[in-house]
Amino acid sequence: MMDGFGPTEGQGPPRTGAGPARAKEILEERYARGEISTEEYQERRRILEEDGR
């Protein structure tokens, strides 16, 4: 029976849609809010771009 409260047996975790494009958006949002430094932003962006190749 499906109750709407999580995955049913055999389905695994729900998908969040957080792919590379969303990861970049989150990074940009955190930088804009001042949560991370310029250096950290640049390093993480470089890593995301390398992973996308």
N, C-alpha and C positions, 0 to 999 in steps of 0.2 A: 504494500500500500504506500502511496506517495503522499506525504504529509506537508511538503513544502518547507521542511526544516532541515535542509542539508542534503548531501548526496545520498542516493540510494545505493544499496550494495552493488559493488562492481564498477561504479562510475568514477571513483577517485575524487580529488578535491575540485571545488568549483573553479572555473577559469576567471581570471581577473582582467584579462585583456592588456596586461602590462608588458607590451613588447618593447623593442628598441625605441620606437618613436615616443611612447609614453614615458620611458625612462629618461629620455632627453628632456621632455616637458617637465617632469618632476625635478630634475636637476636645475633647470632654468628657474622654476618657481622657488626652489630653496635658495638659489643665489639671489634672486630678486628680493626675497624677504630678509636677506642678510644672515641666513643660517650657516652659510659656508663662505670661506674666503675665496678671493679671486684665484689663488693658486690651487685650492682644492677643486674649484669649479673647472678650471682648465685641465687639470689632471684627469678628473673623472670623465670629462667630455672626450678627451683623447682616448681613454680606455673604451668608452662606448663606440667611438668611431672605428677603432681597431677591431672590436668584436663584430661590427656590422659588415666587415669586408669578407 
